[in-house]
Amino acid sequence: AILSQIVEFRNGESGLHVSRVNALVKMLLERLRQVTDQYNISWVKQDLIVMASSLHDIGKIGIDDKILNKPGKLTKDEFEIIKTHTLIGARMLEDMEVYKNEPLVKMAYQICRWHHERYDGKGYPRGLKGTGIPLMGRILTIADCFDAMTARRPYKQERSIDYAAGELKKNSGTQFDPELVPVFLSLIEDGKIAG
């Protein structure tokens, strides 16, 4: 949690992003467990994914402040630099000699590395496709993007939950896992996720 707070501080965000993403991940995992057993998610694994999701952006520690906090649109080169945060975060966790085999660190490694992959294979860093993207990466992509859309950031206004839900629907099967999107949307329909 300390590392994630440092990232939040440097990234000019309110510090709420990590806790909001954690809450969204937890709700999505709980709902997934209610509606299907195909993912084989135990309570222990659920808690591990939620805790590890706090570290999804730790690689941003290695990105220049000027790029991280740029108020306008990033240039192509700046975006290429931002994209490296996935690999920087994964490398940081891999380099933790004493702890690297801990289940939490292994899970956080997966999340750091894969949370910007896209279901259609057009994401980064590897361009993994479909269920070739580890489940925790597919889950984080939805939670992270939903929060990014609905939260105010230094470089943009927040959007409504209805707008964000529409974007998830529109990009289901391209950016987002088409099996996970309806499960996430059911949380909105049930009022579990509200503005």
N, C-alpha and C positions, 0 to 999 in steps of 0.2 A: 504494500500500500504506500510505503514511503516513496519508492521509485515512481509510482504512478502519479503521486502528488507533485513530484518534481517536474515531471513531464507536463502536467496540467499547468503548473505555474509558468514554465517556459513557453508554453504554447498559447499564452494569453487567454486561456479559457477559464471559466468560473470555478473549475475544480469539481463541477457536478457531472461532467461527461462520464467519467469512470463509474460513478455510483449509478447513474441512469442506465448505462450500458449493462452493468451487472444486474440491475433489477429486470431489465428487458430479457437478458439471457436466462435468468432464473425462471421468469414467467413462461418463456418459450419452452424451456426444458420440462417444466412441470406439466404444461399442456401437452407436450409431445408424449410424455409418459402416460398421460390419461387416455390419449386417443390411439396410441399404437405401441406395440412392443418390438417393432422391427429394428429399433436402434439400440436396444439392450443397454439402457441407461439406468444404472443403479443410483441410489441416493448418494453414495460415496462419489461416483463419477460426476453426478450433477453438481455437487458441492465443489468438486475439484475444477470443473469447467468454469463455474461462476467465479471462484477465487482467481483462477488463472487469467480470466478475461480482464481483470484489473490491469494486467501487464501488456495488453495488446499493442499499445503505442510506445512502449519504453524505448524503442529504437529512435524515437524523435529526439532523444537526448543528444544523438550524434548529428543532428541537422542544424545548420546555421539559423540563428534567431531571426535574421533578416528575411529568410525565406519562410520560416514557420509562421511569422507574424505579419507577413506582407498583407496589406489591406486589400489590394486589387487581385486581379487574375494572375496566376503564375505563368511564366514563360514556359516553353517546351523544356528547356534545360533545367529550370527550377523544379518542374514537375518530375523530371527524371531523378533529381536529387531527393525529392520528397519520397519517391517510390522506394528508395534504398532503406527507409526506416524499418521495413519488414525484415530485411536481411540483417541489419544492424542489431535489432532487438533479438532475433534468433541467435546471432553470434554471441551477444552479451550473455545470454542464458547458457549457451553451449560452453562458454569459457569459464563458467562458475565451477571450478574444479571440484570443490567439496560437495556441492549440492546438485550437480547436473543430472544425477540419476534419480533424484527425488521425483515422485509422481507429479507434484505441483509444477516443478520446473520443466519437466518433459511436456506437460500439457500446455504450459505457457509458451514454450518453444513452438509448438504446433500452431497455436493461436497467432503469435507474432508473425510467423512466416506466411500463414495462409489466409489471413482475414481480408486481403484485397484481391483474392482470386475471384473470378466470375464464373458462373455456371456454364456460360457459352465458351469458356476458354480464353476470353480476351482480357483477363485480369493480370495481375503481377504478384510475385516475381517470376513464376514459372509458366503461367498460362495453363494451369491445370483446368480440367473440364469435368462438369457433372459431378458424379459421386467419386471421381478421382480426387476431389478436394475433400480433405478430412471433414467430418461432420462439424467439429467445433469451429472450423473456418467458415463453413456455410452458415452456421448459426450467427457467428460474430458479424459477418457481412450484413445480415439483415438488421441486427440490433444497432450496429455502429452507424449504418446509413440512415436508419430511421431516426436515431438521435441527432445525427448531423443535420437532417432536414428540419426537425422540429425545434432545434435549439438555436438561440441567437449566437452568432460567432462574430469575431472582430471584422470579418470580411463579408458578412451577409446577414440578412434578416431571417428570423425563424419563419417556417411555414406551418400551416395548420396540420392537425393529425389527419384530416380528410385528404389533404393534398399528398401527404406522405404515404397514406394507404393506397391512394391512386397510383403513385409512382411504383410502389411495391408490386401492385397488380400488373401495371404496364410492363414492368421489367422482369416479371416472373418467367423463368425459363431462359432468360438472357443473362442478366446480372445475378438474379437470385434463384435459389433452388425452388422449383415449382411445387414440390411437396411440402416445403417448410412455410412458404408464403401464406397459404390458406390457414395454417395453424396459427401463425402470428396474427393474421387479420381477425381470426376468431376472438383473440384477446381484446382487440379494439371493439369489435361488435358487442362483446359481453361487458364493456365498460371497465375492463381491468387496466387498460392503458387509456388515460384521459389527459386532456390538456390542462 
